[in-house]
Amino acid sequence: MVQIAALYPLDTVKVRCQAAGLNSRQVWASLWSSTRGSWAALLSALYAGAVPAAALSILVGSVHYCCFCTTRRALGSLQGGSQSTGATAAGTVAQQQQQQQQHLVVSHGVTGTHFQPHDDAA
């Protein structure tokens, strides 16, 4: 959300530059003149469409996270099923405790959202 709030005006200017074939200075001048020098109107023009973009970002991040967790569980169960049948119950309990100690570190960046496993024991 902070990323959208901070970078959305820059994205608006970039898109207007690409669409009109103008440089950023010309786009800023056009925005300033179209809002008649009102700071409130300028901010409104720069953030137009930010709420739907934020809502979509939350939705996409949620779907991505759910798919990641589902895939991780499925691959984990496949990996667990391929172990030898001679594994002891104590070994299985220790493995389950180790898996419970792991959690995900979520980072949001310019290239998207990344989920990285993080082991608390390390």
DSSP file (Angstrom, degrees, kcal/mol; ACC not computed):
  #  RESIDUE AA STRUCTURE BP1 BP2  ACC     N-H-->O    O-->H-N    N-H-->O    O-->H-N    TCO  KAPPA ALPHA  PHI   PSI    X-CA   Y-CA   Z-CA
    1    1 A M     >        0   0    0      0, 0.0     4,-2.5     0, 0.0     5,-0.2   0.000 360.0 360.0 360.0 -41.6    0.0    0.0    0.0
    2    2 A V  H  >  +     0   0    0      1,-0.2     4,-2.5     2,-0.2     5,-0.2   0.887 360.0  55.4 -65.0 -37.4    2.8    2.4    0.9
    3    3 A Q  H  > S+     0   0    0      1,-0.2     4,-2.5     2,-0.2     5,-0.3   0.913 109.4  46.0 -61.2 -42.7    4.5    1.6   -2.5
    4    4 A I  H  > S+     0   0    0      1,-0.2     4,-2.0     2,-0.2    -2,-0.2   0.924 113.0  49.8 -66.2 -43.9    1.3    2.6   -4.3
    5    5 A A  H  < S+     0   0    0     -4,-2.5    -2,-0.2     1,-0.2    -1,-0.2   0.874 117.9  39.5 -63.3 -36.8    0.9    5.7   -2.3
    6    6 A A  H  < S+     0   0    0     -4,-2.5     4,-0.3    -5,-0.2    -2,-0.2   0.877 126.6  30.3 -81.5 -38.1    4.5    6.8   -2.9
    7    7 A L  H  X S+     0   0    0     -4,-2.5     4,-2.1    -5,-0.2     5,-0.2   0.561  92.2  88.8-103.6  -9.1    5.0    5.8   -6.5
    8    8 A Y  H  X S+     0   0    0     -4,-2.0     4,-2.4    -5,-0.3     5,-0.2   0.897  88.1  52.0 -61.0 -42.0    1.5    6.1   -8.1
    9    9 A P  H  > S+     0   0    0      0, 0.0     4,-2.2     0, 0.0    -1,-0.2   0.900 109.8  50.1 -61.4 -37.9    2.0    9.8   -9.1
   10   10 A L  H  > S+     0   0    0     -4,-0.3     4,-2.4     1,-0.2    -2,-0.2   0.892 110.2  50.0 -65.6 -38.4    5.3    9.0  -10.8
   11   11 A D  H  X S+     0   0    0     -4,-2.1     4,-2.7     2,-0.2     5,-0.2   0.892 108.1  53.8 -65.6 -38.9    3.6    6.2  -12.7
   12   12 A T  H  X S+     0   0    0     -4,-2.4     4,-2.2     1,-0.2    -2,-0.2   0.931 111.0  45.3 -60.0 -46.2    0.8    8.6  -13.7
   13   13 A V  H  X S+     0   0    0     -4,-2.2     4,-2.4     2,-0.2    -2,-0.2   0.910 112.3  51.9 -64.5 -41.7    3.3   11.0  -15.2
   14   14 A K  H  X S+     0   0    0     -4,-2.4     4,-2.3     2,-0.2    -2,-0.2   0.923 110.5  47.5 -60.7 -45.4    5.2    8.1  -16.9
   15   15 A V  H  X S+     0   0    0     -4,-2.7     4,-2.7     1,-0.2    -1,-0.2   0.908 112.1  49.7 -64.6 -41.3    2.1    6.8  -18.6
   16   16 A R  H  X S+     0   0    0     -4,-2.2     4,-2.4    -5,-0.2     6,-0.4   0.876 109.7  52.1 -66.0 -35.7    1.1   10.3  -19.7
   17   17 A C  H  X>S+     0   0    0     -4,-2.4     4,-1.6     2,-0.2     5,-1.0   0.930 113.3  44.0 -61.9 -45.3    4.6   10.8  -21.1
   18   18 A Q  H  <5S+     0   0    0     -4,-2.3    -2,-0.2     2,-0.2    -1,-0.2   0.897 116.0  46.7 -68.0 -40.3    4.3    7.6  -23.1
   19   19 A A  H  <5S+     0   0    0     -4,-2.7    -2,-0.2     1,-0.2    -1,-0.2   0.891 122.6  32.8 -71.1 -39.6    0.8    8.2  -24.3
   20   20 A A  H  <5S-     0   0    0     -4,-2.4    -1,-0.2    -5,-0.2    -2,-0.2   0.584 101.3-124.5 -95.3 -10.8    1.3   11.8  -25.4
   21   21 A G  T  <5 +     0   0    0     -4,-1.6     2,-0.2     1,-0.2    -3,-0.2   0.827  67.3 131.1  70.4  30.8    4.9   11.5  -26.5
   22   22 A L      < -     0   0    0     -5,-1.0    -1,-0.2    -6,-0.4     2,-0.2  -0.661  59.1-110.7-109.7 166.0    6.0   14.4  -24.2
   23   23 A N     >  -     0   0    0     -2,-0.2     4,-1.9    -3,-0.1     3,-0.2  -0.477  37.8-101.6 -89.1 171.6    8.7   14.7  -21.7
   24   24 A S  H  > S+     0   0    0      1,-0.2     4,-2.7     2,-0.2     5,-0.2   0.860 120.0  56.6 -65.0 -36.1    8.0   14.8  -17.9
   25   25 A R  H  > S+     0   0    0      1,-0.2     4,-2.2     2,-0.2    -1,-0.2   0.911 108.7  47.7 -61.5 -41.3    8.4   18.6  -17.7
   26   26 A Q  H  > S+     0   0    0     -3,-0.2     4,-2.3     2,-0.2    -1,-0.2   0.880 111.7  50.3 -67.1 -38.0    5.7   19.1  -20.3
   27   27 A V  H  X S+     0   0    0     -4,-1.9     4,-2.7     2,-0.2    -2,-0.2   0.920 110.7  49.0 -66.5 -43.6    3.4   16.6  -18.6
   28   28 A W  H  X S+     0   0    0     -4,-2.7     4,-2.6     2,-0.2    -2,-0.2   0.914 112.3  48.8 -61.0 -42.7    3.9   18.4  -15.2
   29   29 A A  H  X S+     0   0    0     -4,-2.2     4,-2.4    -5,-0.2    -1,-0.2   0.900 111.7  49.6 -63.9 -39.9    3.2   21.8  -16.9
   30   30 A S  H  X S+     0   0    0     -4,-2.3     4,-2.4     2,-0.2    -2,-0.2   0.919 112.1  47.4 -65.0 -43.6    0.1   20.3  -18.5
   31   31 A L  H  X S+     0   0    0     -4,-2.7     4,-1.5     2,-0.2    -2,-0.2   0.916 112.6  49.6 -62.9 -43.1   -1.2   18.9  -15.3
   32   32 A W  H  <>S+     0   0    0     -4,-2.6     5,-2.2     1,-0.2     6,-0.2   0.913 114.3  44.0 -63.8 -42.7   -0.5   22.2  -13.4
   33   33 A S  H ><5S+     0   0    0     -4,-2.4     3,-1.0     1,-0.2    -1,-0.2   0.869 111.6  53.1 -72.5 -34.2   -2.3   24.3  -16.0
   34   34 A S  H 3<5S+     0   0    0     -4,-2.4    -1,-0.2     1,-0.2    -2,-0.2   0.772 110.7  47.5 -71.6 -23.9   -5.3   21.8  -16.3
   35   35 A T  T ><5S-     0   0    0     -4,-1.5     3,-1.5    -5,-0.2    -1,-0.2   0.349 110.7-124.9 -95.5   5.6   -5.8   22.0  -12.5
   36   36 A R  T < 5 -     0   0    0     -3,-1.0    -3,-0.2     1,-0.3     3,-0.1   0.804  65.2 -59.9  56.2  35.3   -5.6   25.8  -12.6
   37   37 A G  T 3 <S+     0   0    0     -5,-2.2     2,-0.6     1,-0.2    -1,-0.3   0.622  96.3 142.6  75.4  12.4   -2.8   25.9  -10.0
   38   38 A S    <>  -     0   0    0     -3,-1.5     4,-2.2    -6,-0.2    -1,-0.2  -0.777  41.8-156.0 -90.8 122.8   -4.8   24.1   -7.3
   39   39 A W  H  > S+     0   0    0     -2,-0.6     4,-2.6     1,-0.2     5,-0.2   0.887  94.9  52.5 -64.2 -38.6   -2.7   21.7   -5.2
   40   40 A A  H  > S+     0   0    0      1,-0.2     4,-2.1     2,-0.2    -1,-0.2   0.919 111.4  45.9 -63.6 -43.5   -5.8   19.7   -4.2
   41   41 A A  H  > S+     0   0    0     -6,-0.2     4,-2.2     2,-0.2    -1,-0.2   0.863 111.7  53.0 -68.2 -34.7   -6.8   19.3   -7.9
   42   42 A L  H  X S+     0   0    0     -4,-2.2     4,-2.4     2,-0.2    -2,-0.2   0.934 110.6  46.0 -65.2 -46.0   -3.3   18.4   -8.9
   43   43 A L  H  X S+     0   0    0     -4,-2.6     4,-2.2     1,-0.2    -2,-0.2   0.889 111.5  52.9 -63.1 -38.2   -3.1   15.7   -6.2
   44   44 A S  H  < S+     0   0    0     -4,-2.1     4,-0.2    -5,-0.2    -1,-0.2   0.900 110.9  46.7 -62.6 -40.6   -6.5   14.4   -7.3
   45   45 A A  H >< S+     0   0    0     -4,-2.2     3,-0.7     1,-0.2    -2,-0.2   0.878 113.1  49.0 -68.9 -37.8   -5.3   14.2  -10.9
   46   46 A L  H 3< S+     0   0    0     -4,-2.4   -34,-0.2     1,-0.2    -2,-0.2   0.845 116.9  40.7 -71.3 -33.1   -2.1   12.4   -9.9
   47   47 A Y  T >< S+     0   0    0     -4,-2.2     3,-2.2    -5,-0.2     4,-0.4   0.260  79.7 136.3-100.1  12.1   -3.9    9.9   -7.7
   48   48 A A  T <  S+     0   0    0     -3,-0.7    -3,-0.1     1,-0.3    -4,-0.0  -0.437  79.3  13.4 -61.3 124.1   -6.9    9.3  -10.0
   49   49 A G  T 3> S+     0   0    0     -2,-0.2     4,-1.5     3,-0.0    -1,-0.3   0.495  89.9 120.7  89.2   4.6   -7.4    5.5  -10.1
   50   50 A A  H <>  +     0   0    0     -3,-2.2     4,-2.5     2,-0.2     5,-0.2   0.865  68.6  56.6 -70.5 -35.9   -5.2    4.7   -7.1
   51   51 A V  H  > S+     0   0    0     -4,-0.4     4,-2.5     2,-0.2     5,-0.2   0.943 109.0  44.2 -65.3 -47.8   -8.0    3.1   -5.0
   52   52 A P  H  > S+     0   0    0      0, 0.0     4,-2.5     0, 0.0    -1,-0.2   0.887 113.6  52.8 -62.9 -34.8   -8.9    0.5   -7.7
   53   53 A A  H  X S+     0   0    0     -4,-1.5     4,-2.1     2,-0.2    -2,-0.2   0.904 110.2  47.3 -65.1 -40.1   -5.1   -0.2   -8.2
   54   54 A A  H  X S+     0   0    0     -4,-2.5     4,-2.2     2,-0.2    -1,-0.2   0.912 112.1  49.6 -66.5 -42.7   -4.6   -0.7   -4.5
   55   55 A A  H  X S+     0   0    0     -4,-2.5     4,-2.2     1,-0.2    -2,-0.2   0.916 112.6  47.3 -62.3 -42.9   -7.6   -3.0   -4.3
   56   56 A L  H  X S+     0   0    0     -4,-2.5     4,-3.0     1,-0.2     5,-0.2   0.881 109.1  54.7 -66.1 -37.7   -6.4   -5.0   -7.3
   57   57 A S  H  X S+     0   0    0     -4,-2.1     4,-2.5     2,-0.2    -2,-0.2   0.906 109.0  47.7 -61.9 -42.1   -2.9   -5.2   -5.7
   58   58 A I  H  X S+     0   0    0     -4,-2.2     4,-2.2     2,-0.2    -2,-0.2   0.915 113.4  48.3 -64.6 -42.8   -4.3   -6.7   -2.5
   59   59 A L  H  X S+     0   0    0     -4,-2.2     4,-2.5     2,-0.2     5,-0.2   0.937 113.1  46.3 -63.3 -47.3   -6.3   -9.2   -4.5
   60   60 A V  H  X S+     0   0    0     -4,-3.0     4,-2.6     1,-0.2    -2,-0.2   0.910 112.8  50.3 -63.6 -42.7   -3.4  -10.2   -6.7
   61   61 A G  H  X S+     0   0    0     -4,-2.5     4,-2.4    -5,-0.2    -1,-0.2   0.884 111.0  49.7 -62.5 -38.5   -1.1  -10.5   -3.7
   62   62 A S  H  X S+     0   0    0     -4,-2.2     4,-2.5     2,-0.2    -2,-0.2   0.928 112.6  45.5 -66.0 -46.0   -3.7  -12.7   -1.9
   63   63 A V  H  X S+     0   0    0     -4,-2.5     4,-2.6     2,-0.2     5,-0.2   0.918 113.6  50.5 -64.0 -42.8   -4.1  -15.0   -4.8
   64   64 A H  H  X S+     0   0    0     -4,-2.6     4,-2.4    -5,-0.2    -2,-0.2   0.924 111.8  47.4 -60.4 -45.4   -0.4  -15.2   -5.3
   65   65 A Y  H  X S+     0   0    0     -4,-2.4     4,-2.7     2,-0.2     5,-0.2   0.912 112.2  49.1 -64.0 -43.9    0.2  -16.1   -1.6
   66   66 A C  H  X S+     0   0    0     -4,-2.5     4,-2.5     2,-0.2     5,-0.2   0.918 112.9  47.2 -62.5 -43.9   -2.6  -18.7   -1.6
   67   67 A C  H  X S+     0   0    0     -4,-2.6     4,-2.6     2,-0.2     5,-0.2   0.906 112.1  50.8 -63.9 -41.0   -1.2  -20.4   -4.7
   68   68 A F  H  X S+     0   0    0     -4,-2.4     4,-2.7    -5,-0.2    -2,-0.2   0.942 112.6  45.3 -61.3 -48.2    2.3  -20.3   -3.3
   69   69 A C  H  X S+     0   0    0     -4,-2.7     4,-2.5     2,-0.2    -2,-0.2   0.904 113.8  49.3 -63.9 -41.9    1.3  -21.9    0.0
   70   70 A T  H  X S+     0   0    0     -4,-2.5     4,-2.5    -5,-0.2    -1,-0.2   0.926 113.7  45.8 -63.2 -44.8   -0.8  -24.5   -1.8
   71   71 A T  H  X S+     0   0    0     -4,-2.6     4,-2.8     2,-0.2     5,-0.3   0.904 111.8  52.0 -65.0 -41.3    2.0  -25.4   -4.1
   72   72 A R  H  X S+     0   0    0     -4,-2.7     4,-2.3    -5,-0.2    -2,-0.2   0.918 111.7  46.3 -62.4 -43.2    4.5  -25.5   -1.2
   73   73 A R  H  X S+     0   0    0     -4,-2.5     4,-2.5     2,-0.2    -2,-0.2   0.922 112.9  50.0 -64.4 -43.1    2.3  -27.9    0.7
   74   74 A A  H  X S+     0   0    0     -4,-2.5     4,-1.9     1,-0.2    -2,-0.2   0.922 113.8  44.5 -63.1 -43.7    1.7  -30.1   -2.3
   75   75 A L  H  X S+     0   0    0     -4,-2.8     4,-2.3     1,-0.2    -1,-0.2   0.862 111.9  53.8 -68.7 -34.6    5.4  -30.3   -3.1
   76   76 A G  H  X S+     0   0    0     -4,-2.3     4,-2.5    -5,-0.3    -2,-0.2   0.891 108.8  48.1 -65.5 -39.1    6.2  -30.9    0.6
   77   77 A S  H  X S+     0   0    0     -4,-2.5     4,-1.9     2,-0.2    -2,-0.2   0.864 111.5  50.8 -70.9 -33.8    3.8  -33.8    0.8
   78   78 A L  H  X S+     0   0    0     -4,-1.9     4,-0.8     2,-0.2    -2,-0.2   0.913 112.5  46.3 -66.1 -41.4    5.3  -35.2   -2.4
   79   79 A Q  H >< S+     0   0    0     -4,-2.3     3,-0.6     1,-0.2    -2,-0.2   0.897 112.7  50.1 -67.5 -40.5    8.8  -34.9   -0.9
   80   80 A G  H >< S+     0   0    0     -4,-2.5     3,-1.0     1,-0.2    -1,-0.2   0.841 107.7  54.6 -66.2 -33.5    7.6  -36.5    2.3
   81   81 A G  H 3< S+     0   0    0     -4,-1.9    -1,-0.2     1,-0.2    -2,-0.2   0.675 100.4  60.4 -74.0 -17.7    6.0  -39.4    0.5
   82   82 A S  T << S+     0   0    0     -4,-0.8    -1,-0.2    -3,-0.6    -2,-0.2   0.423  80.4 110.9 -91.9   3.0    9.2  -40.3   -1.3
   83   83 A Q  S <  S-     0   0    0     -3,-1.0    -3,-0.0    -4,-0.2     4,-0.0  -0.344  81.1 -89.6 -73.5 158.9   11.1  -40.9    1.9
   84   84 A S    >   -     0   0    0      1,-0.1     3,-1.1     2,-0.1    -1,-0.1  -0.295  28.5-124.3 -67.2 154.0   12.2  -44.5    2.7
   85   85 A T  T 3  S+     0   0    0      1,-0.3    -1,-0.1    -3,-0.1    -2,-0.1   0.563 102.0  75.6 -76.8  -7.4    9.7  -46.6    4.7
   86   86 A G  T 3   +     0   0    0      2,-0.0    -1,-0.3     0, 0.0     2,-0.1   0.364  64.6 126.2 -85.1   6.4   12.4  -47.2    7.4
   87   87 A A    <   -     0   0    0     -3,-1.1     2,-0.1     1,-0.1    -4,-0.0  -0.414  59.3-126.2 -66.8 137.9   12.1  -43.8    8.9
   88   88 A T     >  -     0   0    0      1,-0.1     4,-1.8    -2,-0.1     5,-0.1  -0.393  15.4-116.3 -82.4 162.4   11.5  -43.8   12.6
   89   89 A A  H  > S+     0   0    0      1,-0.2     4,-2.3     2,-0.2     5,-0.2   0.857 116.6  55.8 -65.4 -34.8    8.6  -42.1   14.3
   90   90 A A  H  > S+     0   0    0      1,-0.2     4,-2.4     2,-0.2    -1,-0.2   0.895 106.3  50.7 -65.2 -38.8   11.1  -39.8   16.2
   91   91 A G  H  > S+     0   0    0      2,-0.2     4,-2.1     1,-0.2    -1,-0.2   0.885 110.3  49.6 -64.5 -39.0   12.6  -38.7   12.9
   92   92 A T  H  X S+     0   0    0     -4,-1.8     4,-2.3     2,-0.2    -2,-0.2   0.907 111.0  49.0 -66.7 -42.1    9.2  -37.9   11.5
   93   93 A V  H  X S+     0   0    0     -4,-2.3     4,-2.3     2,-0.2    -2,-0.2   0.905 111.2  50.1 -64.2 -41.8    8.3  -35.9   14.6
   94   94 A A  H  X S+     0   0    0     -4,-2.4     4,-2.1     1,-0.2    -1,-0.2   0.894 110.4  50.2 -64.2 -39.4   11.6  -34.0   14.4
   95   95 A Q  H  X S+     0   0    0     -4,-2.1     4,-2.2     2,-0.2    -1,-0.2   0.904 110.2  50.1 -65.5 -40.8   11.0  -33.2   10.7
   96   96 A Q  H  X S+     0   0    0     -4,-2.3     4,-1.9     2,-0.2    -2,-0.2   0.894 110.2  50.2 -65.0 -39.2    7.5  -31.9   11.5
   97   97 A Q  H  X S+     0   0    0     -4,-2.3     4,-1.4     2,-0.2    -1,-0.2   0.900 110.1  50.6 -65.5 -39.3    8.9  -29.7   14.3
   98   98 A Q  H  X S+     0   0    0     -4,-2.1     4,-0.7     1,-0.2     3,-0.2   0.903 109.8  50.0 -64.5 -40.7   11.5  -28.3   11.9
   99   99 A Q  H >< S+     0   0    0     -4,-2.2     3,-0.5     1,-0.2    -1,-0.2   0.851 108.0  53.7 -66.2 -34.0    8.8  -27.5    9.3
  100  100 A Q  H 3< S+     0   0    0     -4,-1.9    -1,-0.2     1,-0.2    -2,-0.2   0.800 103.5  57.0 -70.2 -27.7    6.7  -25.8   11.9
  101  101 A Q  H 3< S+     0   0    0     -4,-1.4    19,-1.0    -3,-0.2     2,-0.3   0.688  91.9  88.1 -76.3 -17.8    9.7  -23.5   12.8
  102  102 A Q  E <<  +A  119   0A   0     -4,-0.7     2,-0.3    -3,-0.5    17,-0.2  -0.585  54.1 168.7 -80.8 143.0   10.0  -22.3    9.3
  103  103 A H  E     -A  118   0A   0     15,-2.4    15,-3.2    -2,-0.3     2,-0.4  -0.896  32.8 -97.7-141.9 174.8    8.0  -19.3    8.2
  104  104 A L  E     -A  117   0A   0     -2,-0.3     2,-0.6    13,-0.2    11,-0.0  -0.763  16.5-149.5-102.1 141.1    7.9  -17.1    5.2
  105  105 A V  E     -A  116   0A   0     11,-3.2    11,-2.5    -2,-0.4     2,-0.5  -0.949  19.3-156.9-103.0 121.6    9.5  -13.7    4.8
  106  106 A V  E     -A  115   0A   0     -2,-0.6     2,-0.4     9,-0.2     9,-0.2  -0.872  12.7-178.7-104.3 126.4    7.4  -11.6    2.4
  107  107 A S  E     -A  114   0A   0      7,-2.5     7,-3.0    -2,-0.5     2,-0.5  -0.985  13.2-154.9-126.8 138.4    9.1   -8.7    0.5
  108  108 A H  E     +A  113   0A   0     -2,-0.4     2,-0.2     5,-0.2     5,-0.2  -0.930  28.6 151.4-110.7 129.6    7.5   -6.3   -1.9
  109  109 A G  E >   -A  112   0A   0      3,-2.3     3,-1.2    -2,-0.5  -106,-0.0  -0.771  60.4 -79.5-142.9-171.5    9.6   -4.6   -4.5
  110  110 A V  T 3  S+     0   0    0      1,-0.3     3,-0.1    -2,-0.2    -1,-0.0   0.839 126.3  52.2 -64.1 -33.7    9.6   -3.1   -7.9
  111  111 A T  T 3  S-     0   0    0      1,-0.3     2,-0.3     3,-0.0    -1,-0.3   0.449 122.1 -94.2 -86.3   1.1    9.8   -6.6   -9.5
  112  112 A G  E <   -A  109   0A   0     -3,-1.2    -3,-2.3     2,-0.1     2,-0.4  -0.785  59.6 -33.9 124.7-166.2    6.8   -7.9   -7.5
  113  113 A T  E     -A  108   0A   0     -2,-0.3     2,-0.4    -5,-0.2    -5,-0.2  -0.800  53.5-164.9 -98.2 134.1    6.1   -9.8   -4.3
  114  114 A H  E     -A  107   0A   0     -7,-3.0    -7,-2.5    -2,-0.4     2,-0.5  -0.958   8.9-158.8-124.6 138.2    8.5  -12.4   -3.2
  115  115 A F  E     -A  106   0A   0     -2,-0.4    -9,-0.2    -9,-0.2   -11,-0.0  -0.969  14.7-179.2-116.8 120.3    8.1  -15.2   -0.6
  116  116 A Q  E     -A  105   0A   0    -11,-2.5   -11,-3.2    -2,-0.5     2,-0.1  -0.973  27.9-120.9-123.0 131.1   11.2  -16.6    0.8
  117  117 A P  E     -A  104   0A   0      0, 0.0     2,-0.4     0, 0.0   -13,-0.2  -0.439  28.1-164.4 -67.5 142.5   11.4  -19.4    3.4
  118  118 A H  E     -A  103   0A   0    -15,-3.2   -15,-2.4    -2,-0.1     2,-0.6  -0.997   9.8-145.9-131.7 128.0   13.1  -18.4    6.6
  119  119 A D  E >   -A  102   0A   0     -2,-0.4     3,-0.7   -17,-0.2   -17,-0.2  -0.840   1.7-159.7 -98.4 121.1   14.3  -20.9    9.2
  120  120 A D  T 3  S+     0   0    0    -19,-1.0    -1,-0.1    -2,-0.6   -18,-0.1   0.805  89.8  61.3 -67.6 -29.1   14.1  -19.7   12.8
  121  121 A A  T 3         0   0    0      1,-0.3    -1,-0.2   -23,-0.2   -19,-0.0   0.761 360.0 360.0 -70.6 -24.3   16.6  -22.2   14.0
  122  122 A A    <         0   0    0     -3,-0.7    -1,-0.3     0, 0.0    -2,-0.2   0.496 360.0 360.0 -78.9 360.0   19.4  -20.8   11.8
